[in-house]
Amino acid sequence: MKLKKILVTTLAATMVMSSVMTVGAKGKYGSSEASVPSPVSSEPETIQRTTEPVKVAGDNVQTSIGGAYAAKSVQGTAVTTPLDSVKANLGLTDTQRPAITIYDTDPKKSPAALESINAAAEALGGEVLTSLNIDLGAKENGKWVTLSDGAVALATGLPKDADKTKTYCAILVQPGGVVTVLEDQDTNPDTVTFEVKAGIGTYAIVAQ
């Protein structure tokens, strides 16, 4: 990934040269307040349990976090970080259990977030294939707990029409307008595995 390309766009700001790159989503948009839907406040009706395997790009994958895995634009999603590491990463107490919701989104639902994502993808010379709204939190006594620190790895099956000859990354927009490019953590040509941060965010799958 050529992170230097970001310097020539209107998104340019302080950059972190590591496995991720972060910029402020400002410039021609006039504001850094990228719109991201509010976190869910109750248990979703459709639940994926950790005891049941998830199909990710045709393979059975055991997810370590239960929740609503409702995205249809990708070929399955599963949290691959082991449960003990998830709890440690998110700083959960003994009475809290991790939970996640994953839904498809589009420009009508998240216009400012998608505008920022498209600009970042263009700066990378990439193409946005689809986008997801993801909320990584916890449940305690039947109530949703909003988290702000920590992250987990999410394996995501590429959309069916994805070009397997290309490389893939994810672009994240968080409330407040911070845009982060997340590198693929696996070598499987049918999937992209990226870091999902605690809290609510819009994530795009990008072909380069």
C-alpha positions as a printed NumPy array, in Angstrom:
array([[  0.   ,   0.   ,   0.   ],
       [  1.47 ,   3.33 ,  -1.047],
       [  0.512,   5.551,   1.851],
       [  2.363,   8.539,   0.369],
       [ -0.479,   8.966,  -2.127],
       [ -2.648,  10.328,   0.679],
       [ -0.381,  13.363,   0.947],
       [ -1.59 ,  14.761,  -2.384],
       [ -5.3  ,  14.697,  -1.509],
       [ -7.573,  17.047,   0.376],
       [ -7.621,  14.474,   3.162],
       [ -3.941,  15.032,   3.962],
       [ -3.149,  15.456,   7.658],
       [ -0.946,  13.83 ,  10.258],
       [ -0.113,  10.277,   9.159],
       [  0.945,   7.263,  11.18 ],
       [  3.253,   4.912,   9.286],
       [  2.306,   1.49 ,  10.642],
       [ -0.185,  -1.235,   9.808],
       [ -2.81 ,   1.513,   9.615],
       [ -2.786,   5.075,   8.356],
       [ -5.039,   7.774,   9.802],
       [ -6.046,  11.127,   8.321],
       [ -8.618,  13.783,   9.129],
       [-11.632,  13.736,   6.798],
       [-11.719,  17.476,   6.178],
       [-11.   ,  19.706,   3.175],
       [-13.69 ,  20.064,   0.512],
       [-16.307,  18.485,   2.769],
       [-16.27 ,  21.528,   5.003],
       [-16.45 ,  19.535,   8.234],
       [-14.768,  16.654,  10.001],
       [-18.102,  15.381,  11.336],
       [-18.607,  12.295,   9.185],
       [-22.055,  10.886,   9.858],
       [-22.102,   7.404,  11.384],
       [-25.312,   5.786,  12.695],
       [-25.865,   5.676,  16.444],
       [-24.856,   2.51 ,  18.312],
       [-27.489,  -0.144,  18.82 ],
       [-29.034,  -0.13 ,  22.271],
       [-30.648,  -3.563,  22.446],
       [-29.948,  -7.154,  21.481],
       [-30.548,  -7.7  ,  17.741],
       [-33.264, -10.19 ,  16.778],
       [-30.997, -12.272,  14.517],
       [-28.069, -13.641,  16.479],
       [-24.966, -15.531,  15.385],
       [-23.747, -17.572,  18.334],
       [-20.14 , -18.503,  18.957],
       [-21.096, -22.192,  19.086],
       [-22.191, -22.13 ,  15.44 ],
       [-19.698, -21.893,  12.544],
       [-19.931, -18.958,  10.131],
       [-19.472, -19.33 ,   6.374],
       [-16.732, -16.931,   5.233],
       [-15.974, -17.195,   1.505],
       [-17.308, -20.768,   1.595],
       [-15.225, -21.936,   4.56 ],
       [-16.503, -22.656,   8.057],
       [-15.002, -20.165,  10.52 ],
       [-15.676, -20.07 ,  14.253],
       [-16.358, -16.524,  15.386],
       [-15.321, -15.573,  18.911],
       [-17.997, -12.888,  19.351],
       [-21.749, -13.44 ,  19.172],
       [-24.022, -10.845,  17.624],
       [-25.854,  -9.783,  14.471],
       [-23.859, -10.777,  11.382],
       [-26.421,  -9.365,   8.964],
       [-24.285,  -8.035,   6.066],
       [-25.363,  -9.565,   2.735],
       [-22.992,  -7.733,   0.38 ],
       [-19.981,  -9.792,   1.524],
       [-19.534, -13.568,   1.742],
       [-19.641, -13.837,   5.507],
       [-17.826, -12.236,   8.438],
       [-16.272, -13.683,  11.592],
       [-14.161, -12.341,  14.449],
       [-10.94 , -14.38 ,  14.426],
       [ -9.294, -12.929,  17.533],
       [ -9.469, -15.568,  20.319],
       [-12.048, -14.82 ,  23.01 ],
       [ -9.502, -14.386,  25.825],
       [ -7.627, -11.846,  23.71 ],
       [-10.876, -10.106,  22.793],
       [-11.752,  -9.608,  26.46 ],
       [ -8.259,  -8.349,  27.241],
       [ -8.131,  -6.066,  24.178],
       [-11.486,  -4.492,  24.984],
       [-10.887,  -4.255,  28.733],
       [-14.049,  -6.173,  29.626],
       [-15.033,  -7.02 ,  33.182],
       [-16.057, -10.485,  34.354],
       [-19.734,  -9.533,  34.002],
       [-19.405,  -8.272,  30.42 ],
       [-19.328, -10.292,  27.215],
       [-18.275,  -8.941,  23.819],
       [-20.946,  -8.347,  21.18 ],
       [-20.968,  -7.072,  17.61 ],
       [-23.458,  -5.929,  14.983],
       [-22.587,  -5.878,  11.269],
       [-24.969,  -4.448,   8.648],
       [-24.725,  -3.288,   5.048],
       [-24.876,   0.443,   4.48 ],
       [-24.971,   2.838,   1.531],
       [-24.724,   6.572,   0.738],
       [-28.381,   7.14 ,   1.659],
       [-27.85 ,   5.794,   5.187],
       [-24.367,   7.237,   5.81 ],
       [-23.786,  10.016,   3.246],
       [-20.938,  11.916,   4.935],
       [-19.103,   8.739,   5.954],
       [-19.319,   7.301,   2.443],
       [-18.168,  10.616,   0.943],
       [-15.053,  10.524,   3.116],
       [-14.451,   6.85 ,   2.294],
       [-14.753,   7.449,  -1.443],
       [-12.267,  10.321,  -1.27 ],
       [ -9.774,   8.176,   0.658],
       [-10.224,   5.279,  -1.789],
       [ -9.615,   7.623,  -4.719],
       [ -6.432,   8.861,  -3.053],
       [ -5.229,   5.26 ,  -2.845],
       [ -6.134,   4.609,  -6.47 ],
       [ -8.721,   2.105,  -5.244],
       [-12.388,   1.273,  -5.744],
       [-14.997,   0.84 ,  -3.012],
       [-16.835,  -2.472,  -3.481],
       [-19.16 ,  -2.307,  -0.488],
       [-19.476,  -0.742,   2.945],
       [-20.591,  -1.983,   6.359],
       [-21.736,  -0.353,   9.58 ],
       [-20.112,  -2.205,  12.488],
       [-20.608,  -1.66 ,  16.209],
       [-18.179,  -3.493,  18.483],
       [-19.32 ,  -3.361,  22.083],
       [-20.371,  -5.57 ,  24.992],
       [-23.451,  -6.841,  26.783],
       [-23.967,  -6.623,  30.53 ],
       [-27.174,  -7.622,  32.322],
       [-28.987,  -7.658,  28.982],
       [-27.963,  -4.102,  28.078],
       [-25.623,  -2.835,  25.386],
       [-22.331,  -1.352,  26.639],
       [-20.626,   1.15 ,  24.336],
       [-16.857,   0.71 ,  24.164],
       [-14.179,   3.16 ,  23.035],
       [-10.864,   1.298,  23.354],
       [ -9.448,  -1.852,  21.823],
       [ -9.859,  -3.757,  18.562],
       [-10.385,  -7.233,  17.09 ],
       [ -9.649,  -8.882,  13.729],
       [-12.591,  -9.486,  11.382],
       [-12.301, -11.977,   8.501],
       [-14.582, -10.908,   5.649],
       [-15.417, -12.843,   2.499],
       [-15.037, -10.614,  -0.549],
       [-18.155,  -9.807,  -2.594],
       [-18.931, -12.469,  -5.193],
       [-17.918, -10.269,  -8.135],
       [-14.595,  -9.147,  -6.592],
       [-11.497,  -9.32 ,  -8.812],
       [ -9.19 , -11.82 ,  -7.056],
       [ -6.134, -10.499,  -8.93 ],
       [ -6.286,  -7.243,  -6.965],
       [ -5.186,  -6.505,  -3.411],
       [ -7.668,  -5.372,  -0.778],
       [ -7.84 ,  -3.167,   2.279],
       [-10.557,  -1.614,   4.412],
       [-11.228,   2.066,   5.041],
       [-12.829,   3.12 ,   8.323],
       [-14.697,   6.338,   9.135],
       [-15.425,   6.929,  12.823],
       [-17.683,   9.555,  14.428],
       [-15.809,  12.852,  14.341],
       [-14.558,  12.259,  10.81 ],
       [-11.309,  10.336,  11.351],
       [-10.506,   8.162,   8.31 ],
       [ -8.232,   5.13 ,   8.756],
       [ -6.861,   2.791,   6.089],
       [ -6.629,  -0.771,   7.442],
       [ -4.345,  -3.251,   5.718],
       [ -5.348,  -6.833,   4.919],
       [ -3.998,  -9.142,   7.633],
       [ -4.355, -12.424,   5.737],
       [ -3.059, -14.012,   2.517],
       [ -6.292, -15.676,   1.42 ],
       [ -7.311, -14.259,  -2.008],
       [-11.005, -14.806,  -1.182],
       [-11.044, -12.765,   2.029],
       [ -9.842,  -9.562,   3.623],
       [ -9.094,  -9.519,   7.346],
       [ -8.941,  -6.103,   8.976],
       [ -8.955,  -4.467,  12.38 ],
       [-12.346,  -3.485,  13.786],
       [-12.104,  -0.832,  16.461],
       [-14.301,  -0.607,  19.551],
       [-17.424,   1.481,  19.069],
       [-19.423,   2.354,  15.96 ],
       [-17.875,   2.883,  12.545],
       [-18.407,   2.61 ,   8.796],
       [-16.007,   0.237,   7.033],
       [-15.529,  -0.041,   3.273],
       [-13.931,  -2.932,   1.377],
       [-11.583,  -1.412,  -1.189],
       [ -9.894,  -3.027,  -4.225],
       [ -6.528,  -1.612,  -5.307]])
